Amino acid sequence: MAEVQFKLWIEENDRVLFGGGRLELLKAVMNQGSLAGAARELNMSYRAAWGRLRASEKRLGFPLVERSDTGRREVQLTPEGLKMLQQFEVFENQAQAFAEQAQNNWTKLVSELRGEKK
């Protein structure tokens, strides 16, 4: 059976601001309490994690993470970072609902065009 698939990300001037990878990185920061721990959780280098995070922060114009009060290497999401994470999850849920409806419409169309009975 054919399936409707999608990937969602936000761009500005042809550059990624936020997407699934950034979402997973922020979730991992929340889980691990550090960027190094988040990178390990996601099986990526610290440099790659740091680069993606800094690129998004620069393009967005505000920080997504900040040093925690509890330790020198510990970080936490900023209020803006948390809001971005939460809103992107809403966008993903909305897109998933759209994809499910499109899947139903596609299945009905193909069935009709093939002359299949219900």
C-alpha positions, -999 to 999 in steps of 0.1 A, spaced: 0 0 0 13 35 -9 19 58 21 19 96 23 53 106 39 66 140 50 95 157 68 89 191 84 114 219 89 114 256 90 136 276 67 144 313 63 165 325 33 170 289 23 187 280 56 173 257 83 160 274 114 144 244 131 134 209 122 133 174 134 170 172 141 170 203 162 139 191 180 157 158 189 188 177 199 168 199 223 150 169 238 183 152 243 197 183 261 166 182 284 172 145 290 209 147 295 214 181 310 245 188 288 253 192 252 280 165 253 254 141 268 229 150 242 254 144 214 262 110 229 225 101 232 221 110 195 253 93 184 267 125 170 299 144 177 299 172 201 311 195 174 282 186 151 257 191 179 273 224 189 274 236 153 237 228 146 226 244 178 247 276 173 236 279 136 199 278 147 205 303 175 223 327 151 196 324 125 168 327 150 184 356 168 180 342 203 196 314 224 180 280 227 201 268 256 219 284 285 243 273 312 226 258 342 231 271 377 240 236 389 272 230 370 298 245 347 291 221 318 254 216 324 229 234 301 192 237 300 167 251 275 160 287 276 123 297 278 126 304 240 141 270 234 114 253 253 87 272 235 103 263 201 104 226 211 67 227 222 55 246 192 74 225 167 58 194 182 24 210 177 34 217 140 44 180 136 11 168 151 -8 191 127 12 179 98 7 142 108 -30 148 109 -29 163 75 -8 134 62 -33 109 76 -62 127 59 -42 128 26 -35 91 30 -72 83 33 -80 105 3 -53 89 -18 -65 54 -8 -101 62 -18 -90 78 -51 -68 49 -61 -95 24 -52 -121 43 -72 -98 47 -102 -90 10 -101 -127 2 -100 -125 -15 -67 -156 -20 -46 -160 -9 -10 
